[in-house]
Amino acid sequence: MGARELALLAALALMWAASFTFIKIAVATVPPATIVAGRLAVAAVLLWAYLALTGRRLPRPGRAWRLYGVLAVTGNTLPFLLIAWAETRVDSGLAAILIGTVPVITVLLAHRLSPDEPLGAHTWAGVALGLAALAVLAGPHALAGLGGTLLAQVALVGAAASYALNGLLVRRIRADVVSASAAVLVASAALALPISLALDRPWQLAPSWAAVWAVLAQGAFSTALATIAFFHLVTVAGAAATSFVNYLIPAVAVALGVVWLGERPGWPELAALALILAGLALVNRRRASRPPQT
């Protein structure tokens, strides 16, 4: 990664970390399935409109849409629903640790599915530092609940595996990044809306204005812009390096707490951030020192 990609990785972490704040605001008056459907619908409409304004269009019907449909499931609809359901049963610290397994699963899958992303000592060292950072940030009290709500924890690991597979599949996209992002979000919304209609009957809900704005913000920033940034990073830097955004999100969430809520981070937060940055530097060093493919 160059300076531009590192800055984009930080921006992606910011957009995804902010989504947890938006969810907390929205979930008070809107059920999880409808939050997921709402954010995806907003994101799909925004990107579709952007394509029209810039003279582009969705990819033509054909085999490429099979990939977009798979990415809609693995990157959006399935993990969003699993996480939303699981976080009603486990605390956020334990959830962060389990979702933080994305880089571990990614490097294992990359070794099997993507020959240009081989496992190496730098990669494993970076992953280990990232996991250590999550453990430090969450604290021992989060680990105390491990195994207590098994089904929810399995759901979170399933969401992590879905994200990992999605990161590897994104590299197969050959279309323009914005057009592909719009296609994936259109497919995601088409999958999520019927689930919301069946489970929540959203026409009977009475959401607060704060919840409405939270869903709109989540759709625009944490979904539409974030999807474009994620697709670009995976195609440029690879799935393993991009997956480190899952380590950055807790650190960014701490920073948001300082800026928005006036919180004061203690030594665990600062130590976790140092471990995360060291791990990312190791993975980046491995990629920079790898000879070009011929």
N, C-alpha and C positions, 0 to 999 in steps of 0.2 A: 504494500500500500504506500502511495505517496501522500503528501500533505493534504491534497484534495480529498482522497478517499478516507483518510483518518478523520477529517472534519465532517465528512458525510456520515461516517460511522457514528460519531458523537451526536450528530443531528438526528440520526435514526433512533439512537438510544433515548434521546430527549422526547421524540414523538411517541415512542412506545411506552416510556415511563409515565408520560402525562396521561396516557390512556387509563391507567389505574385510578388516577384522580377523577377523571371523567366518569368511570364506571361507578365509583363510590357515590358520586352525586346522583347519577341516573338511577341506580338500583333501588333507591328509596321509594320510587313510585313507578318503576318500569321493570318487568321481569327480565331475567337474563336473555332468553331467546329473542325477545323483541329488541333489546339493546343491540344484540348481534345483527339482527336483520336490519335495524335502523342504520347502524353505522355502515354496513355494506351497501345498502341502497343509496345513502348519501354519497358515498365514495364513488359508486358506479355512475351515478348521474353527473357528478362533477367531472369525472374523467371523460365521460362520453361527450359532455358539453365542450370540454377543452379540445378534444379531437375535432369537433365541428368548427370551433373558432379558429383553429390552426390549419384547417384544410385537410386534415387527416381523417381516417375512418377506421372502424374496427377491422381486424383481419378478416379476409374473405372466408366464408364457410368452407370447411375442408378438414383434413386430418389434423391440422394444428389445433383445432378446437378440442380434440381429445386431450391434448396436453393441458390446455387451459382449464378444462373441466377437472382434471386430476389436481392441478395446482389450486383450484378453487376449494377443493375438499381438504387437501393436505396443508395448505397455508392459511386458510381463513375459516371456513365454516366449521370443520371438525374441531380444530384446536380451540377456537373461540368458545364453542359450546362446552367443551370438556372443562376448560379453565373456569368459565363462569359457573358451571355446576359444582365443580370441586371446591371452589373458594367459599362456598356456603357451608362447607363442612370441615375445612382445615384452615389454620391461621396463615397469614401472609408470609411469615418467615419460612415455614416448612414448604409452602408453595414455591417460594423463590429458589430454594435449594433443589427441589425436584425439577422445576422448569430449567434450572441452570445445568441440567444434564444434557441440554441440546448440543453443546460443543463436543462432549464425549461421544454421543451417538453419531454426530456428524463425522468425526474423524474415523470412526469405525466403519460407517457406511461408505465414506469416501474411499477408504482403502479397498473396498470391494467393488464399488460401482464407478469410481472415477480415477482412472490410472494416472492422471496428471496431478493428483493430490495425494501423494504417498505419505504414509505415517513416518515420522522422524522424531528424534530425541527432543528437538526444539518444540515440536507440536505437543508432544505428551507433557513436557515440562510446563508449557503455557497453559494447557488444560488443567493440570494439577494445581497451579497457582490460582487459576480462576475459581476452581471448586473450593480451595482453601479460603479465598476471599468471601465467597458466599456463606461459608460456615461461620467465619468471623463476624460477618455483617448480621446474620440472622441470630447468632448466639446459641448457647447450649439449650435454652428453653424450647427452641423450635424443634430440635432433634428429639426432645423428650416425647413429642407426639408421634414419632415415626412408628408406624404399624398400628396405631390406634384407630384410624379410619382408612382401612386398607383399600376399599373401592375407590375413594376419592384420590388416594395417592397413586393408584394404578392409572386413574384417569389423567392425572397430571403428567406422569411419565409417558403415557400414550400421546398426550399433546406435544410433549418434547420430541418424541420420535417422529410425529407428524411434521413438526417444524424442520427437523433435521433432514427428512426425506425431501421436503419441499425445497430446501436450499440446494440440494443436489439436482433436482429436476429442473429448477429454474435455468440452469446452464444449457438446457436443450432448446431454449427459446431462440428463434432466429429472426423474429420480427422486431420492429421498432419497440424500444422499451416501454414508451408511453402507451402505444397501441396494445401491446401485450398486457400491460397492467390493467388497462380498461377492460379488456376481454376477460381477464381472470376475475375482476371485481363484478362484472355483469353476471358471469356464471355463478359466483359466490352468492350474490344477492338472490338470484333465481333459486338457489338451493335453500337459502336461509328463510326467505319470506314464507313459504308454505309451512315450515316448522313453527314459525312464530304464530301464524294464523291458527294452526291446529292446537298448539299448546296454550297460548296466552289470550287468544281472542282480543287482539289489541284495540278493536273498536269499542270495547267496554272499559278500557283503562282511562284513568284521569291523571296523566303525568303533570308534574309541576313544570313551570317555565324553566327552572334550573335544569331539570332532567332533559327537557327538549334541547336546550342549548348545549348540554353536555354530550348528547348523542350527535348533534350537528358537528361539534368540534372534534369529536372522536372520528367521525366519518371523514371530515376534511383533512385533518392533520395526521391523526394516528393511523389512518387506513389509506386514504388516497395518496398523499405525499409520501407516506412511509413505504407503500408498496413500490412506487417508482424508485425510491432510494435503495430499497433492498434488492430489487432486480438488477439495478446498475452495479451495486457492490459485488453481488455474486458473480456477475459476468466478468468483472474486472479483477477482483481480488480472490475469488474462489469461495466455496461454501464454508470451508473450515475457518478461514480468517473472519469471514462475515459473521459466523455464528457467535463470535466473541461479544457481539452486541448484547447477548443474554447475560453476560457478566457485568456489562456496563450499566444496564438498566437499574439495578438496585442502587448503584453509586449515584446515578443521575437522580433517582428518586430522593435520595438524601439531600442532594443539592437543591432540588425543587422545594424540599421542606425548609431549607435555610432561606431561600428567596421569598417563597410565598407565605410561609407560616412562622418565620423568625426562629426556627429551631437551631440548636447549636450541636453540630456533630461532635461525638467523642472520639477517643482513640480507636475503637473498633471500626468506625466508618472510615477514618483516615488510613488505617492499616489495610482495610479491604481495598480501598482505592489504589493504594500503592501496589498491592499484589495483582490487581486487575491490569494495571498499566504495565507491570513487569511481564505478566503472561502474554499480553497482546504484543509487546516488543519481541518476545521470543518467537512467537508464531510468525510475525512479520519478518524477523531476521532469517528464519528458515526459508521463507518464500524468496527473499531477496538474494540469498546465497545459492539457491537452486539453479543449476545450469539450464539454459533454455531448451525446450523440446525441439528435436529435429526430426 
